[in-house]
């Protein structure tokens, strides 16, 4: 699991270290590539991006901009990872995973009543009632809680989603 990948020597080093462990799943938690063309990111992850084991959550720089470059990157990420929406779920063994799009919320809203909120509530309802799952893991880019840093937690996320998580385990 890593976030803010970029596309440089540090990114290559991180991915090479991951490759050495031969992981079952790899998670990229937002701000995947901050360069105009995400092809560099796709090239760097190519060794791990097979058999559907590379999972993403989109971050601020992947979705929340009105500039043409960001919108193009967003489309490239959605297309490359064969997603209908930037929020989705999948199952792996006895674990149900739910990816949230937790950027600033202006491009992909996550407030109560949004399309994403409804998807998450419906998905959690189904997963919680499925006896095949021992775990439900939700992941995304922006933290719900954090100590004071340059990247503070988001109050909307903190007030909106923990009640759902508690209700559906």
C-alpha positions in Angstrom: 0.0 0.0 0.0 1.4 3.4 -1.0 0.1 6.8 -2.1 1.4 9.9 -3.9 3.3 7.7 -6.3 4.5 10.3 -8.8 6.8 9.1 -11.6 10.4 9.3 -10.6 13.3 7.3 -9.2 11.6 7.1 -5.7 8.5 5.6 -7.4 10.6 3.1 -9.2 12.4 2.1 -6.0 9.0 1.7 -4.1 7.6 -0.5 -6.9 10.7 -2.6 -7.2 10.5 -3.2 -3.4 6.9 -4.3 -3.8 7.7 -6.6 -6.7 10.3 -8.4 -4.6 7.6 -9.4 -2.1 5.4 -10.9 -4.9 2.2 -9.4 -3.3 -1.3 -10.8 -3.9 -2.7 -7.3 -4.0 -1.2 -3.8 -4.5 -3.0 -0.6 -3.5 -2.3 2.9 -4.8 -4.0 5.4 -2.6 -4.3 8.5 -4.8 -2.3 11.1 -6.5 -1.1 8.4 -8.7 0.9 10.5 -11.1 1.1 14.2 -11.1 2.6 14.5 -14.6 0.4 15.5 -17.5 0.6 12.0 -19.1 0.0 9.1 -16.8 1.7 6.7 -19.2 4.8 7.0 -17.1 2.9 5.7 -14.1 1.4 2.8 -16.1 4.9 1.9 -17.3 6.3 1.9 -13.8 3.5 -0.3 -12.4 3.5 -2.7 -15.3 5.2 -5.5 -13.5 2.6 -5.4 -10.7 -0.4 -4.5 -12.9 -1.5 -7.9 -14.0 -4.3 -10.3 -13.1 -6.3 -7.4 -11.6 -4.1 -7.2 -8.4 -3.3 -3.5 -8.7 -6.1 -1.5 -7.1 -6.4 2.2 -7.0 -8.2 5.0 -5.2 -8.1 8.4 -6.9 -6.9 11.5 -5.0 -7.0 15.3 -5.4 -4.6 15.5 -8.3 -6.3 12.6 -10.1 -9.8 14.0 -10.1 -10.3 17.4 -8.5 -9.3 19.9 -11.0 -11.0 21.9 -13.8 -7.9 21.9 -15.9 -7.9 19.8 -19.1 -4.8 17.8 -18.0 -6.4 16.6 -14.8 -9.6 15.6 -16.5 -7.6 13.7 -19.2 -5.6 11.9 -16.5 -8.9 11.0 -14.7 -10.2 9.5 -17.9 -6.9 7.6 -18.5 -7.0 6.1 -15.0 -10.6 5.0 -15.3 -10.0 3.5 -18.7 -6.7 1.8 -17.8 -8.1 0.1 -14.7 -11.3 -0.7 -16.4 -13.6 1.1 -13.9 -17.0 2.5 -14.4 -16.7 4.8 -11.5 -13.8 5.8 -9.2 -15.6 4.2 -6.3 -16.0 0.4 -6.5 -15.7 -2.8 -4.6 -14.2 -6.2 -5.1 -13.8 -9.4 -3.1 -10.6 -11.3 -2.3 -10.9 -14.5 -0.4 -12.9 -13.8 2.7 -12.4 -10.0 2.5 -14.6 -7.4 0.8 -12.8 -4.3 -0.2 -14.5 -0.9 -0.9 -12.6 1.9 -2.7 -13.8 5.4 -2.0 -13.0 8.5 -4.1 -12.1 10.9 -1.4 -10.6 13.8 -3.2 -11.8 17.3 -2.4 -15.3 16.3 -3.3 -15.9 18.9 -6.0 -15.4 16.5 -8.9 -16.6 13.3 -7.3 -19.0 14.2 -4.5 -19.1 12.0 -1.4 -21.6 13.9 0.8 -24.6 12.2 2.2 -27.1 11.7 -0.7 -24.4 11.7 -3.4 -24.2 8.8 -5.9 -21.0 7.7 -4.2 -22.7 7.7 -0.8 -25.6 5.7 -2.1 -23.2 3.2 -3.7 -21.2 2.8 -0.5 -24.3 2.3 1.7 -25.7 -0.3 -0.7 -22.4 -2.1 -1.0 -21.8 -2.2 2.7 -25.4 -3.5 3.3 -24.8 -6.4 0.9 -21.3 -7.2 2.2 -22.4 -7.1 5.8 -25.1 -9.6 5.1 -22.8 -12.0 3.2 -21.6 -14.8 5.4 -18.6 -15.4 3.2 -16.9 -12.2 4.4 -15.0 -12.1 7.6 -13.7 -8.6 6.9 -14.8 -5.4 5.1 -12.0 -3.0 4.4 -12.7 0.5 3.1 -9.8 2.5 1.6 -9.3 5.9 -0.1 -7.0 8.8 -0.5 -8.0 11.3 2.2 -7.8 10.3 5.9 -10.9 10.7 8.0 -8.8 11.3 11.1 -5.3 12.6 11.4 -3.0 14.4 13.8 -2.4 18.1 12.7 -0.3 18.1 9.5 -0.2 19.7 6.1 -2.9 17.2 5.1 -5.7 17.6 7.6 -8.6 15.2 7.9 -11.9 16.0 6.2 -14.8 16.9 8.5 -17.5 15.8 5.9 -15.9 12.4 5.7 -15.5 12.1 9.4 -19.1 13.0 10.2 -20.7 11.1 7.2 -19.1 7.7 7.0 -18.1 6.3 10.4 -21.8 5.9 11.3 -22.2 3.7 8.1 -19.1 1.8 9.0 -20.3 1.1 12.5 -23.8 0.1 11.3 -22.4 -2.4 8.7 -19.3 -3.6 10.6 
